[in-house]
């Protein structure tokens, strides 16, 4: 299912799709310590998207312009069906996911890095409360570093 989603034009525009199903399995189902944790997002009983989180401190320093240290988590996501775009579903997904991540008292900041020309993603992250830090260059190319800091009212240790 995920491999089929990655091959949809509205996803391929922003995500690199592995060349084969086996390569996708290796990339998205890796159990390596620094691998992203993959999740399928559901609306009621229907799978509607993909979201992942990963430890920014584990990335080996090649991705971020600083050394953020422990407690910083990166996220990436997409909606599977282009008919679901521009309806607030992405913002709801990201909002619920970031609330869930902040339940871990060790998480102090969440980062994302959409391409600067991915206006839909940038708008969505802004809507959730992410702040633009500025342009960066990642191994995938130009990106816009955006961060969401732990809210003062976020539950700690729940």
N, C-alpha and C positions, 0 to 999 in steps of 0.2 A: 504494500500500500504506500509506504513512504517513498520507495523508489519511483512509483508511478507519479506521486505528487511532485517529487523533485523534477520530473520531466515535463511538468505542465508549463506552458509558456510564461505565465505570470509569475511563476516561482523561478524558473531558469533565468529570467531577466536579472535576478538579484542573487541567486544561489548557484554555486557550482555543483552540478550533478555528477556523482561518480559515474564512470563509464560503463559499469555493469552492476547487476544486482549483487554479485559477490563483493564487489568493491564497496558498494553501499553498506552491505552488512558489516564489512570490516571497519568502515568509518563510523557508522552510527550505532553499532552494537559493541564497540570496543570496551573491554574491561580494564584497559590500562589506567593507572592511577591519575593521569592527567587528562583522561578522556571526558568529553561532555556527557552529561546525564540527559538522555533523550526522554521526551514525554509526548504522548499523543493527547491533544486537547479534544474534549467532547462537549457537544451541546446536546443536552438530554442524552440520548443513546447513540448519537451520530458523531463519528470522528470528523472533526472540522479543521484541524490544524496540527502543527508541530511546534514544540518549544523545547529549548535545551538550556541548561545552565552548566557552568564550568568555573573552576577556581582560577581567577586571574593570576594569582601568585604562582600557579603551576605552569603557566604558559612559556616559561623559559626566557622571558624578557624580550622576546622578539616582536610582540604584538603591541605593547603599550609604550608610550613615551616616558613613563615613569616606572618606579618600582612600588606599586601600591601596597604590597605586604598582605598579610593575612586578613581575612574578613571581607575581601572584595570578590564579588561573583559577577561573571559575565553571562549575558543571555542573548539568544537569537530566536526568532520565531517567524512563522508564516501561516497564512490561512490556505487551506487546500483548494477551496472552490472560489474561482474569481467572482462568482455571483454574490459571495458573502462580503466582498470588499466594500469599504465606504459605508458600513452600517454600524460601526462602533464595536463590532465583535473583537477585533484585534486589540483595541484598548481595554476591553473587558478581560480578555485573556491575559494580557500583560499585567493589568492591575491585580487580578486575583493571584497570579503567579508570584509577583513581587511581594504581595502581602504574605504569601505562604513562605517565601524565602526569608523574609524578615522575622519570621517566628523563631528562626535560629538566632540566638543572642550573639553569636560570633559574626554574623553578617552585618557589616556596617555600611556597605555601599554596593550598588548594582550598576554595572556598566553595559553599554551596548555600543555598537559601531556601524550604523547603517551607512551605505554609500551616500555621499552628499546630495546626489541627484535623485535619491529615492525619497521624493517629497512625501509620499503617503506614509512611509515608515517614520520619517522624522516627525511629521505632524502627529502620528499616533503616539510616539514616545513622549512628545511634549504634552499631549493631552493627559497622559498618566502622571506627569510631573518630572520627567527627566529634564535635566538642564544641559544645554550645549556647552561643552568645554572648548571645543575647537576642532579644526581639521587635523587629521593625523594620516600617516601612511602606514598601512599594515602589509603583511605578506600577501594579502588579497588585493591590495591597491589602496586608493584614496578612501578615507572614511571620515565620519563625523563622530568624535568621541562624545558620548552623552552619559550622564551619571544621575543616579537617584540615590540620595543619602537616606540612611535610616531615619524615619520620622521620629520626632521627639515622643510621639504618642504610641509608637510601635511597641507591641508587647515584647518583653524580653523573657526568654526562657519558657514561653508557652508551648 
